[in-house]
Amino acid sequence: MKCAYLSLLAGVSSLDKWTDTSLQRTRTKNTMERIPLVVRRMVATEQNCAFVHFFASFADVSATPLAIETKAFRSAAAGGAADDAEPAYQLVYDVMRSRNGHILFKKSYAERFTHSLTLAAPALALPAELQSLVQSRLQAYIESPGVYLDGVTEKNVKLLSWIPATGASTKQAEAFPIPVIIMLAKSSYPSESMYREGAKLGLLFNAHRINPNAKVAQMGLRDRANAYLTENGVYEVLLVHDAADAYLVPEGSRSNYLLQKSDGTWWCSAEEDILVGITLKTTYRVVQACGLGSVQHAKLTLKDILESKLLFILGTSPTIMPVQSVLLYGDSETRRFYEEAVRALGATAGTVQQVSDAKAELLFPVNVELAAALRTQYFAEAASS
């Protein structure tokens, strides 16, 4: 009787496990059907983790996340077909860096993500405690057992939300629950040699962000930038507006930049033209702490880039990294754009290396000691944040 009883218990236990697994699969399938295909594909492409945390309504203070294995996104994205009838969404996101169980500048990123949601959809009713919720939910995610695939705990963490496009009615926007996915993203940090030798950049002409003050994805621009990076073997591209905007160069495709003029002053783009990044805000303090004065803002054009003394790229992955060169043009078409801009601006470029008739680079000196001091101070600021 005892053996029969134990066998019965084992059978019940197995049935419970099967039922739990079946319910989990059903719940995951139902959830996937509520996530837009563009989001599923983005997660499938960018993730580097065992699972993501999904919140159906992030603004709900009592909400708990559903942990979804990333393989579910890969299969869902592969199996989905483009649907022209799918509603249009704005993809609001932010990316931050986790290091040894700590998210660098977590409070600042929580503030910026909330601000981006507000800018993207002013009609959304956000709870006052949302910023603190963002912080606690981010920390809970990176502390989840098994979330890191390879044991490396220095990775980028991405927050991703999708809300109705601008054309949606106010009533629709107010009723939208603000879904959010938290995930570890593929992360590529510059090698130590890049901080000594400097990064290579390029110019992406006729490129600009529609809403530069908010972290809203522009997939077409991102695709153009990625294609340029691959084709030209550079680390980042600077976005160059057209003649109507006087060849404004507000930022990189995923970064801010900092330049030093010939008089020794430090400059960044006008705040209305950029997303004021967390790294940029930190750089203000870093520059002052290193005794270099303060960072000033202005509408910077291609002329400012060409005539600058030093150039640095700023971002979550590179932190504060010196630039060794900027590819001015790489073919006859981009050479024409470049030469038209130089004539219109009356610019005088610094040290230009003519690689071929259709390719030229602007070269910058790399101050290794200064670059090391700035980076050291950056991580000191991060440790105290």
N, C-alpha and C positions, 0 to 999 in steps of 0.2 A: 504493500500500500504506500509505504514511504517513497519507494522508487517511482511509483506511478504518479504520486503527488508532485515529486520533484520534476518529473518529465512534463507534467501539466504546467507547472510554473515556468519551466524553460520555454515551453511552447507559447505561453501567454506573453513572456518577455520578448520572444522573437517577433510575435505578432505586433506588440507595442512598438518595437523598433521599426518594423516594416511600415506600420501606420504612420509613425512620426516622419519617416523618410518620405513616404508618399505625400503626406500633407505639405512637407517642406517643398517638394518638387512642384506641387500644384500651386503653392503660394508664390514660388519664384516665377513660374510660368505666367501666372496672372499679373504679377508685378511687371515682368518684361513687356507684356502687351500694353502697359500703361506708359512705358518709357519710349519716347520718340526714337525712330530709327537712327537719326543723326546723332543722338546721344549714345545709343548702344554702340554705334560704330566708333565714336570718339573714345569711349571707355575701352573697347576691344583693342584699339590701336595704341592708346597711350598708357594703359595700366601696366604696373609692374608689382603685383601683389597677389596674395592668395584669395582675397575677397575684398569687396567694397562695403561700405555702410550706406544704405539707402534710407532716406527719410521721405515719406510720402508728403508730409507737411512739416517743413522745418520750423515754421513759426509756432507750431504747437509745442508749448513748453513741456508737456508731459510725454511727448513722442519718444519712442525708442526705435533704434535703427533695425532694419532687416539686413543681416549679413548675407550678401549674395556672392557666390564663388565667381571668379572672373571668367571661368570657362563658359559660364552661362551667357556672358556677353559675346564671347567669340562665336558661339553657335548661333545666337540670336541675330547677330550682325551678318553672319555669312548666309543665313537662311532668309533674311529680309530682302525685299525688292523695293526699289525707290517708288514712293507713292506721291504723285503730284497733288493728291487731295489731302495729304497730311498737313495739319495746321502749321503755320510758320511760328517759330519761336526765336526769342533772343536767348543766346547762350551766355549766361553770366558766370564768371569763374574767377578763381584766384589760385596762385601757386606759391607755396612757401617751402621752407627747407627744414627737415627734421634732422636733428643731430644728437645722438646719444640720449634718446628718449625725451628730447626737448625740441619744441618748435621755435625757431628763431623769430623774434618779434611777433609772437602769437597775437598779442593784444592789438597791435597795429594792423595785422592782416585781417583780424575779425572786424575792426572798424571799417577797413576799406571794402571788404566783401559786402557788408551791410550797406555801405554808401553806394556801391555799384548797383545793388538791387534797387535802391531808392531812385537812382538816376535812370535806370532802365525802365522802371515801372512806378512812376510817382503815385499811382492810385493804390499800390499795395499797402495794406495795413500791417506794419511790422511791430511786434511787441517790444517794449522798452528794454527787455532783458535779452534781446536777440544777440547782441555782441558777446555777452557772457556765455550764452548757449553755444555760440560758434566755438569759443575757446575750449569749453569743457568737452564738447563733442569731438573736436579735433584731437584733444589729448587722449580721450577714451579710445579713439580709433587707433592711434599709433601704439597704445599700450595693449591692444587686443592680442592675445597669444596667437602666434602663427601667421600674422598679417604680412610680415617680411619674408619674402621667398628665400633669400640667400643668407640671412643673418646679418646683412649689412644694414645698419640702422641710420645711415646718412643718405636720405633720399628726399626727393621733392614730394610734397603732399598737395593734392589738388582738390579744391572745392568746385563743384559744377552744379549749376541750377539752370532750369529752362522756364521761361515765362512767356506769355503771349506776346507776339510782335507788336510793335507800336500801333498797328492798325486795329488791334483788338479794342472792343468797347471798354469804357471805364467799369461797367458792371461786370464784365468778364474778368478783368484784371483784379478787381476787388475780391472776387470769389475764388481766384486761383490759389491753390494751397502752398505754393513755393516748394516744390520737390527739390531735394539736394542729394547729390552723391559725393561721398568722401572717398578718395582712393590714393594709393601711392602711385606716382607716375614714373615713367621711364626718366632716369636722371643721368645727365652727362655733365660732369664737372671738369673744368679745364685742368690740364696737367700742370705740375709745378713749373715746368719749362715755359709754359705760356705766360706765366706771370713775370718771368725773366726776359723773355724774348718779345712779348706783346702779341696781341690778337690781330688777325687779318680781317678787315671789314670790306664791304662793298656798298655801292649806291644803287638803290632800287628807285628808278625814276617813275614819275606819275603815280605815286603811291601815297595813300594817306588813310588814316583811321576815321571812320564816320563819327564815332563818339569817343574822343581820346581821353576824356576824364573818367570813363568807366571801363572796367575790365569785361568787355563784351566781345565775344569771338567774331571775327570776320574770316570765314573759311576761305574765301577767294583770295584775300590778301595773304593769308597764312600759306596757302598753296603756292602762290607766286614767290614768296620769300623762301620757302623750302626748296623750290626748284632752283632758285638762284644760288642758294648755299651749296647744293649738291653739284651744280654745273661748274661753279667757280672755286670751290674748295675754300670758302671763307667761313669765319665763325658767326658773323652776324651781318645784317644789312641795315643801312640807314635809309629811312623813308624820305624821299625827295618829292615835294609837291611840284606842281606845274608852274608855268610862267604867271598864271593868274594870281598865284599865292607868292610870287617873288622868289620861287625856288626855296621855300621854307624847308628846313630839315629839323623837325621837332624831336624825333626820337628814332630808336631802332625798332625792328619788328617785334621784339620781345624785351626791350631794354630802354633805359635812358642813357644819355652820355654826358660827359663832363669835359670841357675843354679849357685849356689855359691860353690866354691871348699873349701876344708878344710883350705886353706891359706887365705880365706876371699875374694878372687877375684871373679868377676862375668863374666860369659861366656855364649855365644850363638853360634850356629852352624856357620860354614863358610858360607859367603854370597853366594858363588856359589852353595851351596847345598840347598838353601831355597828360598822361596818367602819372601823378606824382607818386613814384614808387617808394616802397619802404626802404629800399637800398639808397635811393636818392635822399630821403629824409635823414637817414643815418649818415650819409656822406656829408651833409651840412655840418654835423657835429664832429665828424672825423677830420675834415679839413681844418676846422678851427682848433681842434685838439692837437693837430700836427703843426700849428703855428703858421698856417698858410693864408690866414684871413678868412673871408666869408665867400660863399657862393652867391653870385648874382644871377638874375634871370632876365632874359630878353628874347625877342623873336630872332632866332638864329637861322641863317640861311646857308646855302652852299658856300658862299663867300667866307663865312665865319669858319667853316670846316677847313677850307683850302688855306686860309691864312693863320690858322691856329699853331701854337707852339708845341703843345702836348695834347693828347686825346686819351680819354679813358672811357670804357664801357661799364655800365652799372646794371646789376640785375641779381635775381635770386641765386642763379647758378654761378655766374662769374664773380659775384660780389663787386669789388672795384679792381678792374683789370686794365693794364695799359694797352694801347693800340700801337702796332708797329707799321701798319699800312692800310690804306683805303683804295680799293680797286675803283678807279674813276670811270673806266669804260672797258668793255671786253669784246666789243664788236662794232661794226660801222654804225649801227643804229644808235647804240648808247653813246658812241663818240659824238654823234650829231647832237643828241640831247645835252651832253656835257658841254660842248663848245658853245651852243646857243645860250646856256645858262651863264657860262663864264663871260661871254660878251655882254649879256644883259646886265649882269651884276658888276661888271668892271673889276672882276676878281683877279688877284695875282697869287697863283698857287705857290706853295713852298717847294720842297724837294720832290720833283716828279721823275719817276723812272719810266722811260718809254720801253716797254717790253717788246712791242711790235707796233706796226702801223695802226692796228685796231685794239691795242691794249696798253693801258698806262696805269701806274700806281702812284699814289701820294705817300711818301715815306715820312715816318715820325721817329724821333729819337725816343728810346725807352730809358727812363730814369729808374734803374733797378732798385736803388735804395729808397726812393720816394714811394715806388709801388709797394715795396715790402712794408714800409711804415704805415701806409694807408690801409693795407689789408690787415695788418696786426691790430690796428686801432678799431677796424670794423668788427672783428671778432670779440674785442674787448667790450664794445658797445652791445653786441649780441648777448654776451654772457650776463650783462647787467640788465637786460630788458625783461 
